[in-house]
Amino acid sequence: MWHHAPMTDAGPPESSEPALGRLGLLLPYFVYVFDVEARSITYLNRDLHELLGYTAEEAAAYGGTGFLGLLHEEDSARLPELLERWASVADGEFLETEYRLRAADGSWRWILGRDTPLERDDQGRVRKVLGTSLDITERKSLEVRLQLSQKLEALGRLAGGIAHDFNNILTAILGNAELARADLGNRAWVGECLEQIRGAAEEAASLTRSLLGFARQQPIRSELVDVNALLVELERLLRRLLGEAIRVEFAIGEGVGAVRIDRAQLTQIVLNLAVNARDAMPEGGRLKITTSVHQVDEGARADLEVGEYVVLEVDDDGVGMDHATLARIFEPFFTTKGEQQGSGLGLATVYGIVHQHRGTIVVRSEPGQGASFTVYLPRVADAPPPRPTTPPPTIAAGGEQATILVVEDAAPVAAILREALTRAGHQVEVIDDGVAAVERILRHDPCELLIVDRNLPGCSGLEVARHARGRWPSTRILVISGYPQDVDAEALAALDAHFLAKPFLPEALLARVQEILVSAARSL
């Protein structure tokens, strides 16, 4: 970024440009004069070619406009903006900018430039600029390493909380599975246990989607979300998450309506605020969640546009915060918890999601008097479609049947795929290795459908799909993956392949398979 700042050194020299050479010999940075009208360098001291590793002859070839050829293309694109900024710089001020120059070995050197007007025309417009520049490549490298270190530290702290949540979920899955196994004769009891297992697994899938959304590794899917209905769905999870020592109360307003947001992100807002409140009440207390509608009129608030807003308020009677803490509450990595107890990302994430959706969040708190977080999100008049209820699965033969090759290295997933597809009447072959799958494709007759995992040992799923497409042009391809960010839409289109993200239920898999087979039959 370029910015104005007072000159800390003496003003521009009044001597001629050759005299600048004597100045350049005394300075640890290189000096140049830039002609604004000609867009060319009219003077360079000796240090530039030494800095970049060029010989004097090579450096001479970059004199004049040729010097601009050393600029990184992204920095060259900013040159018109810089020219406009130069026109507004007063004598005795400078513009500071960072840019990249290509060195003789092909690497890029980061340069910090400080430019000030050297000469003006009769109308006062800047004609020539005196520039002095420092090599800051090492500093930029240290900044990158520092950011990486901070990110790794944050992820390390976050891992503890993730492990806690998953351990709770796994406890529910394993416990209910063991209960069901111990009492197989009681069909009603087994059914209830299986329902608990399914619910816990769906919570795990939701948590994974939230984490991927937070990491920006999964596309955000905005939809109309009924805020009250979502809170009803989250009530059980919230009570379990907060523990018995905290009393959870709901004050649900009538006709609150919907907001347009990714469901996982709104869930993340609620859970992050609830966890923050829990940590503020180590001895237990009360958490109250309230929803309502608020109308913002013209000139009423500077932080919100005119219109209706859904208001989500989370109140606790915890330890509260002083004004110094309130001032930093949404800073990334800022936390008042112990070193192993918080990542400092929870409230920063809430702040980012809310402002991304043209809303705002207000905090009120005093030491010893609890805290109140109030979230405003734009209200959408349209009612969201009702959430579909999941009927009992009906996995039976019917519809289009096919020969299917499944390439999946995770044994439990492969077993489910084989069982579900076989029950539906398909002929199924399973391979757990990418290289073996390619050999199968090259040596045997084609199947009608290839289901292949994106990440496989030995050979990637997309590579397997490429061999299949080349060897079996008419075979349909379905790529599955638990890492949606690794699946390139263009690569799928080039292979004429379909995609299904993990986790998925057997009925969702069968529905997608049937859709692909029916489409193939119609195209014949």
Disulfide bonds with the S-S distance in Angstrom:
none
